Amino acid sequence: MVYGDDRASAVAKVQALALRVVAERLEHGAAASEPLSVSFLAA
C-alpha cells in the first residue's frame, strides 16, 4: 500500500509501484506468455 500527501502524489506512487511489480515479474520470468500492455489514465 502507498500513501501520498495529496491525491496526485498517491496516484503517482501507485503507478510507480505497479511498474515495479511488472518489472520484478519480468525479471523473474513470471510474466505471461502474451504481450503486455500497461497504461495509466491522467490523474
C-alpha positions as CSV (number, residue, x, y, z in Angstrom):
1,M,0.0,0.0,0.0
2,V,1.3,3.5,-0.7
3,Y,0.3,6.9,0.6
4,G,0.9,10.5,-0.6
5,D,0.4,14.0,0.7
6,D,-2.4,14.5,-1.7
7,R,-4.3,12.5,-4.4
8,A,-1.9,13.3,-7.2
9,S,1.1,12.2,-5.1
10,A,-0.7,9.0,-4.1
11,V,-1.6,8.2,-7.7
12,A,1.9,8.7,-8.8
13,K,3.2,6.4,-6.1
14,V,0.7,3.7,-7.0
15,Q,1.7,3.9,-10.7
16,A,5.4,3.6,-9.8
17,L,4.6,0.6,-7.6
18,A,2.6,-1.1,-10.3
19,L,5.5,-0.6,-12.7
20,R,8.0,-2.1,-10.2
21,V,5.7,-5.1,-9.8
22,V,5.6,-5.7,-13.5
23,A,9.4,-5.2,-13.8
24,E,10.0,-7.7,-11.0
25,R,7.8,-10.3,-12.7
26,L,9.6,-9.8,-16.0
27,E,13.0,-10.2,-14.3
28,H,12.0,-13.4,-12.6
29,G,10.3,-15.0,-15.7
30,A,6.8,-14.9,-14.2
31,A,5.4,-12.8,-17.0
32,A,2.5,-14.0,-19.1
33,S,3.4,-15.5,-22.5
34,E,1.2,-12.9,-24.3
35,P,2.3,-9.3,-25.0
36,L,1.9,-7.0,-22.1
37,S,0.3,-3.5,-22.3
38,V,0.3,-1.0,-19.4
39,S,-1.5,2.3,-19.4
40,F,-2.5,4.9,-16.9
41,L,-5.2,7.5,-17.1
42,A,-4.2,11.0,-16.4
43,A,-4.9,12.0,-12.8
